[in-house]
């Protein structure tokens, strides 16, 4: 079974570049401190790496 991870946005995207805002939307982060469960695929891990300063990642 694929690994699951929980992504939680902990910092605001205000005054961040548009590509980082778009990455948060693609990850499904809509509001601060709302967890989203994702499958740990290479694509998702790359998106998390791009916004690692805005999110907290935990293993599900």
PQR file with spaces between the fields and no chain letter, atoms N, CA, C, O and H, PARSE charges and radii, in Angstrom:
ATOM       1  N    UNK     1       0.842   -1.182    0.000 -0.4000 1.5000
ATOM       2  CA   UNK     1       0.000    0.000    0.000 -0.0000 2.0000
ATOM       3  C    UNK     1       0.892    1.252    0.000  0.5500 1.7000
ATOM       4  O    UNK     1       1.962    1.254    0.608 -0.5500 1.4000
ATOM       5  N    UNK     2       0.455    2.289   -0.669 -0.4000 1.5000
ATOM       6  CA   UNK     2       1.239    3.514   -0.791 -0.0000 2.0000
ATOM       7  C    UNK     2       1.268    4.264    0.541  0.5500 1.7000
ATOM       8  O    UNK     2       0.309    4.232    1.313 -0.5500 1.4000
ATOM       9  H    UNK     2      -0.414    2.287   -1.163  0.4000 1.0000
ATOM      10  N    UNK     3       2.380    4.930    0.787 -0.4000 1.5000
ATOM      11  CA   UNK     3       2.510    5.720    2.013 -0.0000 2.0000
ATOM      12  C    UNK     3       1.610    6.935    1.935  0.5500 1.7000
ATOM      13  O    UNK     3       1.455    7.550    0.879 -0.5500 1.4000
ATOM      14  H    UNK     3       3.159    4.955    0.160  0.4000 1.0000
ATOM      15  N    UNK     4       1.021    7.271    3.073 -0.4000 1.5000
ATOM      16  CA   UNK     4       0.181    8.459    3.169 -0.0000 2.0000
ATOM      17  C    UNK     4       0.897    9.483    4.026  0.5500 1.7000
ATOM      18  O    UNK     4       1.572    9.129    4.992 -0.5500 1.4000
ATOM      19  H    UNK     4       1.147    6.772    3.930  0.4000 1.0000
ATOM      20  N    UNK     5       0.752   10.749    3.678 -0.4000 1.5000
ATOM      21  CA   UNK     5       1.309   11.829    4.470 -0.0000 2.0000
ATOM      22  C    UNK     5       0.221   12.864    4.711  0.5500 1.7000
ATOM      23  O    UNK     5      -0.728   12.988    3.937 -0.5500 1.4000
ATOM      24  H    UNK     5       0.203   11.037    2.893  0.4000 1.0000
ATOM      25  N    UNK     6       0.378   13.597    5.793 -0.4000 1.5000
ATOM      26  CA   UNK     6      -0.567   14.657    6.129 -0.0000 2.0000
ATOM      27  C    UNK     6       0.162   15.987    5.980  0.5500 1.7000
ATOM      28  O    UNK     6       1.202   16.218    6.598 -0.5500 1.4000
ATOM      29  H    UNK     6       1.148   13.497    6.422  0.4000 1.0000
ATOM      30  N    UNK     7      -0.404   16.853    5.150 -0.4000 1.5000
ATOM      31  CA   UNK     7       0.186   18.167    4.878 -0.0000 2.0000
ATOM      32  C    UNK     7      -0.706   19.219    5.519  0.5500 1.7000
ATOM      33  O    UNK     7      -1.914   19.250    5.283 -0.5500 1.4000
ATOM      34  H    UNK     7      -1.249   16.665    4.649  0.4000 1.0000
ATOM      35  N    UNK     8      -0.100   20.084    6.336 -0.4000 1.5000
ATOM      36  CA   UNK     8      -0.836   21.147    7.009 -0.0000 2.0000
ATOM      37  C    UNK     8      -0.152   22.475    6.715  0.5500 1.7000
ATOM      38  O    UNK     8       1.047   22.625    6.951 -0.5500 1.4000
ATOM      39  H    UNK     8       0.882   20.059    6.528  0.4000 1.0000
ATOM      40  N    UNK     9      -0.908   23.433    6.202 -0.4000 1.5000
ATOM      41  CA   UNK     9      -0.347   24.759    5.948 -0.0000 2.0000
ATOM      42  C    UNK     9      -0.254   25.492    7.283  0.5500 1.7000
ATOM      43  O    UNK     9      -1.256   25.643    7.982 -0.5500 1.4000
ATOM      44  H    UNK     9      -1.882   23.311    6.010  0.4000 1.0000
ATOM      45  N    UNK    10       0.948   25.949    7.637 -0.4000 1.5000
ATOM      46  CA   UNK    10       1.148   26.619    8.918 -0.0000 2.0000
ATOM      47  C    UNK    10       1.552   28.088    8.780  0.5500 1.7000
ATOM      48  O    UNK    10       1.553   28.826    9.766 -0.5500 1.4000
ATOM      49  H    UNK    10       1.762   25.827    7.070  0.4000 1.0000
ATOM      50  N    UNK    11       1.892   28.513    7.569 -0.4000 1.5000
ATOM      51  CA   UNK    11       2.228   29.912    7.333 -0.0000 2.0000
ATOM      52  C    UNK    11       1.432   30.438    6.159  0.5500 1.7000
ATOM      53  O    UNK    11       1.062   29.685    5.257 -0.5500 1.4000
ATOM      54  H    UNK    11       1.890   27.914    6.768  0.4000 1.0000
ATOM      55  N    UNK    12       1.171   31.722    6.174 -0.4000 1.5000
ATOM      56  CA   UNK    12       0.363   32.358    5.146 -0.0000 2.0000
ATOM      57  C    UNK    12       1.116   32.459    3.825  0.5500 1.7000
ATOM      58  O    UNK    12       2.345   32.521    3.791 -0.5500 1.4000
ATOM      59  H    UNK    12       1.471   32.333    6.906  0.4000 1.0000
ATOM      60  N    UNK    13       0.351   32.472    2.746 -0.4000 1.5000
ATOM      61  CA   UNK    13       0.923   32.622    1.409 -0.0000 2.0000
ATOM      62  C    UNK    13       0.901   34.072    0.930  0.5500 1.7000
ATOM      63  O    UNK    13       1.216   34.346   -0.228 -0.5500 1.4000
ATOM      64  H    UNK    13      -0.647   32.421    2.774  0.4000 1.0000
ATOM      65  N    UNK    14       0.535   34.989    1.800 -0.4000 1.5000
ATOM      66  CA   UNK    14       0.532   36.402    1.438 -0.0000 2.0000
ATOM      67  C    UNK    14       1.968   36.850    1.169  0.5500 1.7000
ATOM      68  O    UNK    14       2.884   36.484    1.906 -0.5500 1.4000
ATOM      69  H    UNK    14       0.279   34.767    2.741  0.4000 1.0000
ATOM      70  N    UNK    15       2.160   37.632    0.127 -0.4000 1.5000
ATOM      71  CA   UNK    15       3.468   38.142   -0.315 -0.0000 2.0000
ATOM      72  C    UNK    15       4.425   37.046   -0.760  0.5500 1.7000
ATOM      73  O    UNK    15       5.639   37.245   -0.732 -0.5500 1.4000
ATOM      74  H    UNK    15       1.416   37.929   -0.471  0.4000 1.0000
ATOM      75  N    UNK    16       3.910   35.908   -1.165 -0.4000 1.5000
ATOM      76  CA   UNK    16       4.735   34.831   -1.719 -0.0000 2.0000
ATOM      77  C    UNK    16       4.535   34.818   -3.237  0.5500 1.7000
ATOM      78  O    UNK    16       3.515   35.304   -3.725 -0.5500 1.4000
ATOM      79  H    UNK    16       2.924   35.747   -1.188  0.4000 1.0000
ATOM      80  N    UNK    17       5.491   34.272   -3.986 -0.4000 1.5000
ATOM      81  CA   UNK    17       5.349   34.218   -5.445 -0.0000 2.0000
ATOM      82  C    UNK    17       4.124   33.403   -5.872  0.5500 1.7000
ATOM      83  O    UNK    17       3.661   32.518   -5.153 -0.5500 1.4000
ATOM      84  H    UNK    17       6.320   33.877   -3.590  0.4000 1.0000
ATOM      85  N    UNK    18       3.621   33.729   -7.052 -0.4000 1.5000
ATOM      86  CA   UNK    18       2.410   33.071   -7.557 -0.0000 2.0000
ATOM      87  C    UNK    18       2.590   31.570   -7.701  0.5500 1.7000
ATOM      88  O    UNK    18       1.646   30.818   -7.459 -0.5500 1.4000
ATOM      89  H    UNK    18       3.997   34.448   -7.636  0.4000 1.0000
ATOM      90  N    UNK    19       3.786   31.107   -8.092 -0.4000 1.5000
ATOM      91  CA   UNK    19       3.979   29.667   -8.248 -0.0000 2.0000
ATOM      92  C    UNK    19       3.863   28.935   -6.916  0.5500 1.7000
ATOM      93  O    UNK    19       3.406   27.793   -6.884 -0.5500 1.4000
ATOM      94  H    UNK    19       4.553   31.718   -8.289  0.4000 1.0000
ATOM      95  N    UNK    20       4.269   29.574   -5.807 -0.4000 1.5000
ATOM      96  CA   UNK    20       4.116   28.946   -4.498 -0.0000 2.0000
ATOM      97  C    UNK    20       2.648   28.915   -4.076  0.5500 1.7000
ATOM      98  O    UNK    20       2.192   27.942   -3.475 -0.5500 1.4000
ATOM      99  H    UNK    20       4.639   30.503   -5.833  0.4000 1.0000
ATOM     100  N    UNK    21       1.915   29.973   -4.389 -0.4000 1.5000
ATOM     101  CA   UNK    21       0.475   29.993   -4.084 -0.0000 2.0000
ATOM     102  C    UNK    21      -0.241   28.908   -4.878  0.5500 1.7000
ATOM     103  O    UNK    21      -1.098   28.204   -4.343 -0.5500 1.4000
ATOM     104  H    UNK    21       2.285   30.763   -4.877  0.4000 1.0000
ATOM     105  N    UNK    22       0.107   28.774   -6.147 -0.4000 1.5000
ATOM     106  CA   UNK    22      -0.500   27.747   -6.995 -0.0000 2.0000
ATOM     107  C    UNK    22      -0.159   26.345   -6.497  0.5500 1.7000
ATOM     108  O    UNK    22      -0.988   25.440   -6.586 -0.5500 1.4000
ATOM     109  H    UNK    22       0.802   29.346   -6.582  0.4000 1.0000
ATOM     110  N    UNK    23       1.036   26.159   -5.981 -0.4000 1.5000
ATOM     111  CA   UNK    23       1.433   24.858   -5.449 -0.0000 2.0000
ATOM     112  C    UNK    23       0.610   24.506   -4.218  0.5500 1.7000
ATOM     113  O    UNK    23       0.210   23.353   -4.055 -0.5500 1.4000
ATOM     114  H    UNK    23       1.710   26.895   -5.908  0.4000 1.0000
ATOM     115  N    UNK    24       0.350   25.479   -3.351 -0.4000 1.5000
ATOM     116  CA   UNK    24      -0.497   25.223   -2.181 -0.0000 2.0000
ATOM     117  C    UNK    24      -1.904   24.827   -2.603  0.5500 1.7000
ATOM     118  O    UNK    24      -2.504   23.935   -2.004 -0.5500 1.4000
ATOM     119  H    UNK    24       0.675   26.415   -3.483  0.4000 1.0000
ATOM     120  N    UNK    25      -2.429   25.478   -3.620 -0.4000 1.5000
ATOM     121  CA   UNK    25      -3.761   25.136   -4.119 -0.0000 2.0000
ATOM     122  C    UNK    25      -3.755   23.723   -4.696  0.5500 1.7000
ATOM     123  O    UNK    25      -4.692   22.957   -4.473 -0.5500 1.4000
ATOM     124  H    UNK    25      -1.942   26.203   -4.107  0.4000 1.0000
ATOM     125  N    UNK    26      -2.708   23.377   -5.431 -0.4000 1.5000
ATOM     126  CA   UNK    26      -2.609   22.039   -6.014 -0.0000 2.0000
ATOM     127  C    UNK    26      -2.511   20.962   -4.933  0.5500 1.7000
ATOM     128  O    UNK    26      -2.987   19.843   -5.124 -0.5500 1.4000
ATOM     129  H    UNK    26      -1.946   23.999   -5.612  0.4000 1.0000
ATOM     130  N    UNK    27      -1.900   21.296   -3.813 -0.4000 1.5000
ATOM     131  CA   UNK    27      -1.821   20.346   -2.701 -0.0000 2.0000
ATOM     132  C    UNK    27      -3.144   20.225   -1.956  0.5500 1.7000
ATOM     133  O    UNK    27      -3.345   19.278   -1.195 -0.5500 1.4000
ATOM     134  H    UNK    27      -1.512   22.205   -3.659  0.4000 1.0000
ATOM     135  N    UNK    28      -4.041   21.170   -2.170 -0.4000 1.5000
ATOM     136  CA   UNK    28      -5.341   21.118   -1.510 -0.0000 2.0000
ATOM     137  C    UNK    28      -5.401   21.908   -0.222  0.5500 1.7000
ATOM     138  O    UNK    28      -6.363   21.776    0.535 -0.5500 1.4000
ATOM     139  H    UNK    28      -3.879   21.939   -2.788  0.4000 1.0000
ATOM     140  N    UNK    29      -4.397   22.727    0.046 -0.4000 1.5000
ATOM     141  CA   UNK    29      -4.381   23.548    1.256 -0.0000 2.0000
ATOM     142  C    UNK    29      -5.272   24.767    1.019  0.5500 1.7000
ATOM     143  O    UNK    29      -4.970   25.617    0.180 -0.5500 1.4000
ATOM     144  H    UNK    29      -3.615   22.835   -0.568  0.4000 1.0000
ATOM     145  N    UNK    30      -6.367   24.840    1.764 -0.4000 1.5000
ATOM     146  CA   UNK    30      -7.309   25.935    1.574 -0.0000 2.0000
ATOM     147  C    UNK    30      -7.223   26.975    2.683  0.5500 1.7000
ATOM     148  O    UNK    30      -7.345   28.172    2.425 -0.5500 1.4000
ATOM     149  H    UNK    30      -6.613   24.150    2.445  0.4000 1.0000
ATOM     150  N    UNK    31      -7.015   26.526    3.907 -0.4000 1.5000
ATOM     151  CA   UNK    31      -6.922   27.429    5.045 -0.0000 2.0000
ATOM     152  C    UNK    31      -5.763   27.001    5.925  0.5500 1.7000
ATOM     153  O    UNK    31      -5.284   25.870    5.833 -0.5500 1.4000
ATOM     154  H    UNK    31      -6.916   25.553    4.117  0.4000 1.0000
ATOM     155  N    UNK    32      -5.318   27.906    6.774 -0.4000 1.5000
ATOM     156  CA   UNK    32      -4.245   27.581    7.708 -0.0000 2.0000
ATOM     157  C    UNK    32      -4.701   26.511    8.697  0.5500 1.7000
ATOM     158  O    UNK    32      -5.863   26.478    9.104 -0.5500 1.4000
ATOM     159  H    UNK    32      -5.707   28.824    6.849  0.4000 1.0000
ATOM     160  N    UNK    33      -3.783   25.652    9.068 -0.4000 1.5000
ATOM     161  CA   UNK    33      -3.997   24.614   10.086 -0.0000 2.0000
ATOM     162  C    UNK    33      -5.095   23.618    9.751  0.5500 1.7000
ATOM     163  O    UNK    33      -5.682   23.021   10.653 -0.5500 1.4000
ATOM     164  H    UNK    33      -2.840   25.679    8.738  0.4000 1.0000
ATOM     165  N    UNK    34      -5.379   23.431    8.474 -0.4000 1.5000
ATOM     166  CA   UNK    34      -6.333   22.403    8.042 -0.0000 2.0000
ATOM     167  C    UNK    34      -5.546   21.271    7.387  0.5500 1.7000
ATOM     168  O    UNK    34      -4.958   21.471    6.324 -0.5500 1.4000
ATOM     169  H    UNK    34      -4.902   23.916    7.742  0.4000 1.0000
ATOM     170  N    UNK    35      -5.522   20.089    7.997 -0.4000 1.5000
ATOM     171  CA   UNK    35      -4.730   18.998    7.425 -0.0000 2.0000
ATOM     172  C    UNK    35      -5.352   18.419    6.156  0.5500 1.7000
ATOM     173  O    UNK    35      -6.573   18.370    6.014 -0.5500 1.4000
ATOM     174  H    UNK    35      -5.999   19.926    8.861  0.4000 1.0000
ATOM     175  N    UNK    36      -4.490   17.981    5.239 -0.4000 1.5000
ATOM     176  CA   UNK    36      -4.895   17.338    3.994 -0.0000 2.0000
ATOM     177  C    UNK    36      -4.081   16.059    3.869  0.5500 1.7000
ATOM     178  O    UNK    36      -2.859   16.085    4.016 -0.5500 1.4000
ATOM     179  H    UNK    36      -3.498   18.021    5.354  0.4000 1.0000
ATOM     180  N    UNK    37      -4.745   14.942    3.599 -0.4000 1.5000
ATOM     181  CA   UNK    37      -4.035   13.677    3.452 -0.0000 2.0000
ATOM     182  C    UNK    37      -3.733   13.434    1.976  0.5500 1.7000
ATOM     183  O    UNK    37      -4.613   13.547    1.123 -0.5500 1.4000
ATOM     184  H    UNK    37      -5.738   14.921    3.480  0.4000 1.0000
ATOM     185  N    UNK    38      -2.482   13.103    1.689 -0.4000 1.5000
ATOM     186  CA   UNK    38      -2.028   12.870    0.327 -0.0000 2.0000
ATOM     187  C    UNK    38      -1.230   11.577    0.260  0.5500 1.7000
ATOM     188  O    UNK    38      -0.691   11.111    1.264 -0.5500 1.4000
ATOM     189  H    UNK    38      -1.766   13.012    2.381  0.4000 1.0000
ATOM     190  N    UNK    39      -1.163   11.007   -0.931 -0.4000 1.5000
ATOM     191  CA   UNK    39      -0.287    9.862   -1.181 -0.0000 2.0000
ATOM     192  C    UNK    39       1.111   10.391   -1.472  0.5500 1.7000
ATOM     193  O    UNK    39       1.266   11.369   -2.203 -0.5500 1.4000
ATOM     194  H    UNK    39      -1.601   11.386   -1.746  0.4000 1.0000
ATOM     195  N    UNK    40       2.119    9.755   -0.908 -0.4000 1.5000
ATOM     196  CA   UNK    40       3.504   10.229   -1.031 -0.0000 2.0000
ATOM     197  C    UNK    40       4.109    9.807   -2.369  0.5500 1.7000
ATOM     198  O    UNK    40       4.976    8.935   -2.414 -0.5500 1.4000
ATOM     199  H    UNK    40       1.993    8.961   -0.314  0.4000 1.0000
ATOM     200  N    UNK    41       3.659   10.418   -3.442 -0.4000 1.5000
ATOM     201  CA   UNK    41       4.213   10.158   -4.768 -0.0000 2.0000
ATOM     202  C    UNK    41       5.349   11.153   -5.031  0.5500 1.7000
ATOM     203  O    UNK    41       5.444   12.169   -4.341 -0.5500 1.4000
ATOM     204  H    UNK    41       2.955   11.128   -3.405  0.4000 1.0000
ATOM     205  N    UNK    42       6.194   10.883   -5.997 -0.4000 1.5000
ATOM     206  CA   UNK    42       7.284   11.825   -6.300 -0.0000 2.0000
ATOM     207  C    UNK    42       6.776   13.226   -6.663  0.5500 1.7000
ATOM     208  O    UNK    42       7.417   14.223   -6.328 -0.5500 1.4000
ATOM     209  H    UNK    42       6.117   10.058   -6.557  0.4000 1.0000
ATOM     210  N    UNK    43       5.642   13.304   -7.337 -0.4000 1.5000
ATOM     211  CA   UNK    43       5.091   14.601   -7.723 -0.0000 2.0000
ATOM     212  C    UNK    43       4.673   15.400   -6.483  0.5500 1.7000
ATOM     213  O    UNK    43       4.972   16.590   -6.376 -0.5500 1.4000
ATOM     214  H    UNK    43       5.121   12.495   -7.609  0.4000 1.0000
ATOM     215  N    UNK    44       3.988   14.745   -5.558 -0.4000 1.5000
ATOM     216  CA   UNK    44       3.530   15.420   -4.346 -0.0000 2.0000
ATOM     217  C    UNK    44       4.720   15.816   -3.480  0.5500 1.7000
ATOM     218  O    UNK    44       4.735   16.910   -2.915 -0.5500 1.4000
ATOM     219  H    UNK    44       3.746   13.779   -5.645  0.4000 1.0000
ATOM     220  N    UNK    45       5.709   14.950   -3.369 -0.4000 1.5000
ATOM     221  CA   UNK    45       6.895   15.272   -2.573 -0.0000 2.0000
ATOM     222  C    UNK    45       7.651   16.458   -3.164  0.5500 1.7000
ATOM     223  O    UNK    45       8.219   17.260   -2.423 -0.5500 1.4000
ATOM     224  H    UNK    45       5.697   14.061   -3.828  0.4000 1.0000
ATOM     225  N    UNK    46       7.663   16.578   -4.487 -0.4000 1.5000
ATOM     226  CA   UNK    46       8.290   17.734   -5.131 -0.0000 2.0000
ATOM     227  C    UNK    46       7.545   19.023   -4.837  0.5500 1.7000
ATOM     228  O    UNK    46       8.162   20.067   -4.626 -0.5500 1.4000
ATOM     229  H    UNK    46       7.201   15.927   -5.090  0.4000 1.0000
ATOM     230  N    UNK    47       6.206   18.954   -4.822 -0.4000 1.5000
ATOM     231  CA   UNK    47       5.415   20.143   -4.494 -0.0000 2.0000
ATOM     232  C    UNK    47       5.648   20.547   -3.043  0.5500 1.7000
ATOM     233  O    UNK    47       5.754   21.734   -2.734 -0.5500 1.4000
ATOM     234  H    UNK    47       5.704   18.106   -4.993  0.4000 1.0000
ATOM     235  N    UNK    48       5.726   19.564   -2.157 -0.4000 1.5000
ATOM     236  CA   UNK    48       5.965   19.858   -0.741 -0.0000 2.0000
ATOM     237  C    UNK    48       7.340   20.501   -0.570  0.5500 1.7000
ATOM     238  O    UNK    48       7.498   21.434    0.217 -0.5500 1.4000
ATOM     239  H    UNK    48       5.640   18.600   -2.408  0.4000 1.0000
ATOM     240  N    UNK    49       8.321   20.009   -1.296 -0.4000 1.5000
ATOM     241  CA   UNK    49       9.664   20.583   -1.210 -0.0000 2.0000
ATOM     242  C    UNK    49       9.667   22.052   -1.635  0.5500 1.7000
ATOM     243  O    UNK    49      10.422   22.856   -1.088 -0.5500 1.4000
ATOM     244  H    UNK    49       8.192   19.251   -1.936  0.4000 1.0000
ATOM     245  N    UNK    50       8.839   22.395   -2.590 -0.4000 1.5000
ATOM     246  CA   UNK    50       8.786   23.772   -3.097 -0.0000 2.0000
ATOM     247  C    UNK    50       8.225   24.741   -2.056  0.5500 1.7000
ATOM     248  O    UNK    50       8.619   25.907   -2.018 -0.5500 1.4000
ATOM     249  H    UNK    50       8.226   21.742   -3.034  0.4000 1.0000
ATOM     250  N    UNK    51       7.306   24.262   -1.213 -0.4000 1.5000
ATOM     251  CA   UNK    51       6.669   25.142   -0.218 -0.0000 2.0000
ATOM     252  C    UNK    51       6.949   24.643    1.207  0.5500 1.7000
ATOM     253  O    UNK    51       6.123   24.817    2.103 -0.5500 1.4000
ATOM     254  H    UNK    51       6.986   23.315   -1.245  0.4000 1.0000
ATOM     255  N    UNK    52       8.116   24.026    1.407 -0.4000 1.5000
ATOM     256  CA   UNK    52       8.426   23.429    2.707 -0.0000 2.0000
ATOM     257  C    UNK    52       8.471   24.455    3.833  0.5500 1.7000
ATOM     258  O    UNK    52       8.307   24.085    4.996 -0.5500 1.4000
ATOM     259  H    UNK    52       8.787   23.885    0.679  0.4000 1.0000
ATOM     260  N    UNK    53       8.686   25.729    3.526 -0.4000 1.5000
ATOM     261  CA   UNK    53       8.708   26.763    4.533 -0.0000 2.0000
ATOM     262  C    UNK    53       7.308   27.219    4.944  0.5500 1.7000
ATOM     263  O    UNK    53       7.163   27.988    5.894 -0.5500 1.4000
ATOM     264  H    UNK    53       8.819   26.030    2.582  0.4000 1.0000
ATOM     265  N    UNK    54       6.284   26.756    4.242 -0.4000 1.5000
ATOM     266  CA   UNK    54       4.905   27.139    4.539 -0.0000 2.0000
ATOM     267  C    UNK    54       4.072   26.004    5.129  0.5500 1.7000
ATOM     268  O    UNK    54       2.987   26.248    5.658 -0.5500 1.4000
ATOM     269  H    UNK    54       6.401   26.131    3.470  0.4000 1.0000
ATOM     270  N    UNK    55       4.560   24.780    5.047 -0.4000 1.5000
ATOM     271  CA   UNK    55       3.748   23.629    5.454 -0.0000 2.0000
ATOM     272  C    UNK    55       4.473   22.775    6.492  0.5500 1.7000
ATOM     273  O    UNK    55       5.691   22.856    6.654 -0.5500 1.4000
ATOM     274  H    UNK    55       5.442   24.582    4.618  0.4000 1.0000
ATOM     275  N    UNK    56       3.684   21.954    7.191 -0.4000 1.5000
ATOM     276  CA   UNK    56       4.194   20.949    8.110 -0.0000 2.0000
ATOM     277  C    UNK    56       3.760   19.597    7.555  0.5500 1.7000
ATOM     278  O    UNK    56       2.611   19.432    7.144 -0.5500 1.4000
ATOM     279  H    UNK    56       2.695   21.889    7.059  0.4000 1.0000
ATOM     280  N    UNK    57       4.674   18.631    7.543 -0.4000 1.5000
ATOM     281  CA   UNK    57       4.387   17.321    6.964 -0.0000 2.0000
ATOM     282  C    UNK    57       4.547   16.256    8.038  0.5500 1.7000
ATOM     283  O    UNK    57       5.539   16.239    8.766 -0.5500 1.4000
ATOM     284  H    UNK    57       5.607   18.764    7.878  0.4000 1.0000
ATOM     285  N    UNK    58       3.555   15.360    8.132 -0.4000 1.5000
ATOM     286  CA   UNK    58       3.589   14.245    9.077 -0.0000 2.0000
ATOM     287  C    UNK    58       3.255   12.977    8.345  0.5500 1.7000
ATOM     288  O    UNK    58       2.613   13.011    7.296 -0.5500 1.4000
ATOM     289  H    UNK    58       2.749   15.373    7.540  0.4000 1.0000
ATOM     290  N    UNK    59       3.681   11.863    8.881 -0.4000 1.5000
ATOM     291  CA   UNK    59       3.333   10.568    8.321 -0.0000 2.0000
ATOM     292  C    UNK    59       1.980   10.158    8.869  0.5500 1.7000
ATOM     293  O    UNK    59       1.716   10.313   10.061 -0.5500 1.4000
ATOM     294  H    UNK    59       4.203   11.836    9.733  0.4000 1.0000
ATOM     295  N    UNK    60       1.123    9.637    8.006 -0.4000 1.5000
ATOM     296  CA   UNK    60      -0.225    9.238    8.434 -0.0000 2.0000
ATOM     297  C    UNK    60      -0.215    7.857    9.043  0.5500 1.7000
ATOM     298  O    UNK    60      -1.261    7.358    9.459 -0.5500 1.4000
ATOM     299  H    UNK    60       1.338    9.511    7.037  0.4000 1.0000
